[in-house]
Amino acid sequence: MLVPTLLFLAGLLLLIKGGDWFVDGATGIARHFHIPELLIGATVVSIGTTLPEVMVSASAAFSGHGEIAYGNAIGSIICNTSLIAALTIAIHPGNVDRKTLISPVLFFFAAAVFYSCIAYTSGHFSRTTGFLLLGLFVVYMVYTVLQMKGSHSVFAPAAGSGTGGESPEASEPENSMGKNIVLLIIGAALIAIGARLLVDNGTLIAQALGVPESVIALTFVALGTSLPELVTAITSLAKGHGALSLGNVIGANLFNLVLVSGISIAIAPFDIPQSSVVAGHNASLVVDIPVMFFVMLLMTVPAILRNKLARVQGILLLGIYAAYCIFQFTM
């Protein structure tokens, strides 16, 4: 039990550092070729910061563990919203720009409704569903790039990334081209290795504790792969840009549905996991998906209507996350 636990933690660390180096290298290469900063945030950085979730879910799908692929996507959205964003909102609420939030919010809920309809009507995610989700990812990326090309202002939240348009690394000195390539390659390798360690040992720990794989994925694995977003949120808060985290989280959540889930389903279609039952129904359909919708509505609707975040939102979201985790481990 000790060895799987240590390897599980090692996997988390490799994912975090690998994602960090990948983004540094990819951003440096993009700048070297004079790609606008806004486009870097909307494409290279956004995809790079989502790699931990992509690699974990894809690896789980390849291994036949659909519960982890499913739980990681839904769990990461709940974690990003009710823990990571909640912390920044509770500590430093601030004003937000409604215009920059509307597009990613609408895309997220469109993807979430489609995802949920499949879950509730058939209970099975087919390869066609995976390709449709990936198609929505492409549409969102094209729309975002075109939208930002026509904008002369910094459009950070709409970048749909884990770091936003202007990343914490943007103000740092440029690395040489060779160093950027090395960072890119090593970062990608660390992410792949870390994902493998996380999935394999997370499965072993779940089996040893008698905890369903879907619960482990919805909590520990989801939190681990969301750590890059947490680091970004803390950095934004430290620099006095707490509201920036809102756009970052919305974008990361959208990517979890259309990119992470899309790739996993396209690789290996799977059924909705049923690890526990609530009132005679699959707990995932009764609890997980509704919680995902509720926390996103609680975070985004007041922000769009009032153009600002309130500390009470963060406190409520943290309370929901605590209750959700307790529920998962007591069912």
matplotlib code that plots the C-alpha trace (Angstrom):
import matplotlib.pyplot as plt

x = [0.0, 2.9, 4.5, 1.3, 0.7, 4.2, 4.0, 0.5, 2.0, 5.0, 2.6, 0.8, 4.2, 5.3, 2.0, 2.3, 5.9, 5.4, 2.5, 4.5, 7.4, 5.2, 3.4, 6.8, 8.3, 5.2, 4.7, 8.4, 8.3, 5.1, 6.7, 9.8, 7.6, 5.9, 2.5, 0.3, 0.1, -3.7, -3.6, -0.9, -3.3, -6.2, -4.4, -1.0, -1.3, -5.0, -4.3, -1.0, -2.7, -5.4, -2.8, -2.9, -6.6, -6.2, -3.4, -5.0, -8.4, -6.9, -4.6, -7.5, -9.6, -6.8, -6.6, -10.3, -11.0, -13.9, -14.9, -11.6, -12.0, -15.6, -15.0, -11.9, -13.8, -16.8, -14.7, -12.3, -15.1, -16.6, -13.1, -12.2, -15.4, -16.2, -12.6, -10.2, -12.4, -14.2, -10.9, -10.0, -13.5, -13.7, -10.3, -10.4, -13.8, -13.7, -15.2, -15.5, -16.1, -19.4, -18.5, -15.5, -17.5, -20.6, -19.0, -17.1, -20.1, -22.5, -20.2, -19.8, -23.5, -24.1, -21.5, -22.8, -26.4, -25.3, -23.2, -26.0, -28.6, -26.4, -25.9, -29.5, -31.0, -28.7, -26.2, -23.5, -20.9, -20.3, -17.4, -19.7, -20.3, -16.6, -16.1, -19.0, -17.5, -14.1, -16.0, -17.4, -13.8, -12.7, -15.6, -14.9, -11.2, -11.9, -14.6, -12.2, -9.3, -11.5, -13.1, -9.7, -8.3, -11.0, -10.3, -7.5, -7.9, -6.6, -9.4, -8.0, -11.0, -12.3, -9.1, -10.7, -7.5, -6.2, -4.0, -6.1, -4.7, -1.9, -0.2, 2.0, 4.9, 4.3, 6.4, 9.4, 12.5, 12.4, 14.3, 16.4, 14.7, 16.7, 15.7, 12.0, 12.1, 13.8, 11.1, 8.4, 9.7, 10.5, 7.2, 5.2, 7.2, 6.7, 2.9, 2.7, 4.7, 2.8, -0.6, 0.4, 1.5, -1.7, -4.1, -2.3, -1.7, -5.0, -6.7, -4.5, -5.3, -9.1, -9.0, -7.1, -9.4, -12.5, -13.4, -15.0, -12.7, -15.3, -15.1, -11.3, -11.5, -14.1, -12.0, -8.2, -7.5, -9.7, -7.9, -4.5, -5.0, -6.6, -3.5, -2.1, -5.3, -4.9, -1.4, -2.6, -5.4, -3.0, -0.6, -3.4, -4.6, -1.0, -0.7, -4.1, -6.0, -8.4, -11.2, -8.9, -9.3, -13.0, -12.3, -9.6, -11.8, -14.7, -12.3, -10.7, -14.2, -15.2, -12.1, -12.7, -16.0, -15.2, -11.5, -10.7, -14.0, -14.0, -10.6, -11.4, -14.7, -13.3, -10.5, -12.7, -16.5, -17.9, -21.1, -21.9, -20.3, -22.7, -20.7, -23.5, -27.3, -29.4, -33.1, -32.9, -31.0, -27.4, -25.7, -23.7, -26.9, -28.6, -25.6, -22.5, -24.0, -26.5, -23.7, -21.6, -24.4, -25.3, -21.8, -21.2, -24.5, -23.8, -20.4, -21.3, -24.8, -24.3, -21.0, -22.7, -25.7, -23.8, -20.5, -18.7, -18.0, -19.2, -17.4, -20.6, -20.3, -16.9, -18.0, -21.1, -19.1, -16.5, -19.3, -20.8, -17.4, -16.9, -20.4, -19.8, -16.5, -18.2, -21.0, -18.6, -16.8, -19.8, -22.0]
y = [0.0, 2.3, 1.9, 2.6, 5.7, 7.1, 6.4, 8.0, 11.2, 11.0, 10.9, 14.1, 15.9, 14.8, 16.0, 19.4, 20.0, 18.5, 20.7, 23.8, 23.0, 22.1, 25.4, 27.4, 25.6, 25.9, 29.5, 30.3, 28.6, 30.5, 33.8, 32.9, 32.7, 36.0, 34.5, 37.1, 36.6, 36.4, 33.5, 31.7, 31.9, 30.6, 27.7, 26.4, 27.4, 26.3, 22.9, 22.6, 23.3, 20.7, 18.0, 16.4, 15.7, 14.6, 12.2, 10.7, 10.1, 8.8, 6.5, 5.3, 4.7, 2.7, 0.6, -0.1, 2.0, 4.1, 5.0, 7.0, 8.7, 9.7, 10.7, 12.7, 14.9, 15.5, 15.6, 18.2, 20.5, 20.3, 20.7, 23.6, 25.4, 24.7, 24.5, 26.4, 29.2, 29.3, 29.9, 32.9, 34.3, 33.9, 35.4, 38.2, 38.8, 41.5, 42.9, 40.8, 41.7, 40.3, 40.4, 38.2, 35.5, 35.1, 33.1, 30.5, 30.2, 29.5, 27.0, 25.2, 24.9, 23.8, 21.1, 20.1, 19.8, 17.6, 15.5, 15.1, 14.2, 11.3, 10.2, 10.3, 8.9, 6.1, 5.7, 5.0, 7.2, 6.0, 6.8, 9.1, 11.1, 11.5, 12.8, 15.2, 16.6, 17.0, 18.8, 21.2, 21.8, 22.7, 25.1, 26.8, 27.2, 28.6, 31.0, 32.2, 32.8, 34.7, 36.7, 37.7, 38.5, 41.2, 42.5, 45.0, 44.4, 41.7, 39.0, 36.7, 34.8, 33.9, 32.1, 29.0, 27.9, 26.9, 30.1, 32.6, 34.8, 36.6, 33.8, 34.2, 33.3, 36.2, 38.7, 36.4, 36.7, 34.6, 31.3, 30.3, 28.2, 25.2, 25.4, 25.9, 22.7, 20.8, 22.1, 21.1, 17.5, 16.9, 18.4, 16.2, 13.1, 13.9, 14.4, 11.0, 9.3, 11.1, 10.2, 6.5, 6.5, 8.3, 5.9, 2.7, 3.4, 5.2, 2.0, -0.1, 2.2, 2.1, -1.7, -1.9, 0.4, -1.1, 2.3, 2.4, 3.7, 6.4, 7.9, 8.0, 9.7, 12.2, 13.3, 12.5, 12.1, 15.1, 17.3, 16.1, 17.0, 20.3, 21.4, 23.4, 25.5, 25.9, 27.2, 29.6, 30.8, 31.5, 33.3, 35.5, 36.3, 37.2, 39.6, 41.2, 39.6, 37.4, 37.8, 36.3, 32.9, 32.9, 32.9, 30.4, 27.9, 28.3, 27.6, 24.6, 23.2, 23.5, 21.7, 18.9, 18.2, 18.7, 17.8, 15.5, 13.6, 13.7, 12.0, 9.4, 8.4, 8.3, 6.0, 3.6, 4.1, 3.3, 3.2, 5.6, 4.0, 3.0, 2.7, 3.6, 4.2, 7.0, 6.5, 3.6, 5.6, 5.8, 8.3, 9.7, 10.8, 12.0, 13.7, 14.2, 15.8, 17.9, 19.2, 20.0, 22.2, 23.8, 24.9, 26.4, 28.2, 29.5, 30.8, 32.3, 33.6, 36.2, 37.3, 37.9, 39.6, 41.8, 42.2, 41.2, 38.3, 38.1, 36.5, 34.6, 32.8, 31.4, 30.4, 28.6, 26.8, 25.6, 24.3, 22.4, 20.9, 19.7, 18.2, 16.6, 14.9, 13.7, 12.2, 10.4, 8.7, 7.8, 6.3]
z = [0.0, 0.8, -2.6, -4.6, -2.5, -3.0, -6.8, -6.9, -5.3, -7.6, -10.5, -9.3, -9.0, -12.4, -13.9, -12.2, -13.2, -16.7, -17.4, -16.2, -18.5, -21.4, -21.3, -20.9, -23.9, -26.1, -25.3, -25.9, -29.3, -30.3, -29.3, -31.3, -34.4, -33.5, -32.9, -31.0, -27.3, -27.4, -29.9, -27.7, -24.8, -26.9, -28.4, -27.2, -23.5, -23.2, -24.6, -22.6, -19.3, -20.0, -20.8, -17.3, -17.6, -21.2, -20.4, -17.3, -19.0, -22.2, -20.3, -18.2, -21.4, -23.0, -19.9, -19.9, -16.8, -18.1, -14.5, -14.1, -17.5, -16.7, -13.0, -13.8, -16.3, -14.0, -10.8, -12.3, -13.2, -9.7, -8.1, -10.4, -9.6, -6.0, -4.6, -6.8, -8.0, -4.7, -2.8, -4.9, -4.8, -1.0, -0.4, -3.0, -4.8, -7.5, -10.6, -13.8, -17.5, -18.6, -22.3, -21.8, -19.9, -22.1, -24.9, -22.8, -20.4, -23.3, -24.9, -21.6, -20.9, -24.5, -24.1, -20.6, -21.9, -24.8, -22.5, -19.9, -22.5, -23.7, -20.1, -19.1, -22.3, -23.2, -20.3, -22.9, -24.5, -28.0, -30.3, -32.2, -29.1, -28.6, -32.1, -31.7, -28.4, -30.2, -33.0, -30.5, -29.2, -32.7, -33.2, -29.9, -30.7, -34.2, -32.8, -30.0, -32.4, -34.8, -32.0, -30.6, -34.0, -34.3, -30.8, -29.9, -26.2, -23.9, -23.9, -21.3, -19.9, -23.3, -24.1, -22.5, -20.8, -17.5, -17.5, -19.4, -22.2, -20.3, -18.5, -15.4, -17.6, -20.0, -18.1, -17.8, -20.0, -23.1, -23.2, -26.2, -28.9, -27.9, -24.3, -25.3, -27.4, -24.5, -22.1, -24.5, -25.0, -21.3, -20.2, -22.5, -21.3, -17.6, -18.2, -19.9, -17.2, -14.4, -15.9, -16.1, -12.4, -11.4, -13.1, -12.3, -8.6, -8.2, -9.3, -6.9, -4.0, -4.8, -4.9, -1.6, 0.2, -1.3, -2.7, -6.2, -9.0, -9.9, -6.3, -6.5, -9.9, -8.8, -5.8, -5.6, -9.3, -10.2, -7.6, -8.7, -12.4, -11.4, -9.4, -12.4, -12.3, -8.6, -9.0, -11.7, -9.4, -6.6, -8.9, -10.3, -6.7, -5.6, -8.5, -7.8, -10.6, -8.6, -11.2, -13.9, -12.2, -13.1, -16.8, -16.4, -14.5, -17.0, -19.9, -18.2, -17.4, -21.0, -22.1, -19.6, -21.3, -25.0, -25.2, -22.2, -22.5, -26.3, -26.6, -23.9, -25.4, -29.0, -27.8, -25.8, -25.5, -22.0, -20.0, -17.2, -14.0, -11.3, -8.1, -5.7, -5.8, -4.4, -4.1, -6.5, -9.2, -10.3, -7.9, -10.8, -12.5, -9.3, -7.7, -9.8, -13.0, -11.1, -8.8, -11.8, -13.2, -9.9, -9.0, -12.4, -12.3, -8.8, -10.0, -13.4, -13.3, -10.4, -12.0, -15.4, -13.9, -11.4, -13.2, -10.0, -7.6, -4.0, -1.1, -0.2, -3.6, -2.7, 0.8, -0.5, -3.2, -0.6, 1.6, -1.4, -2.2, 1.4, 1.4, -2.0, -0.8, 2.4, 0.3, -2.0, 0.8, 2.9, 0.2]

ax = plt.figure().add_subplot(projection="3d")
ax.plot(x, y, z, "-o")
ax.set_aspect("equal")
plt.show()
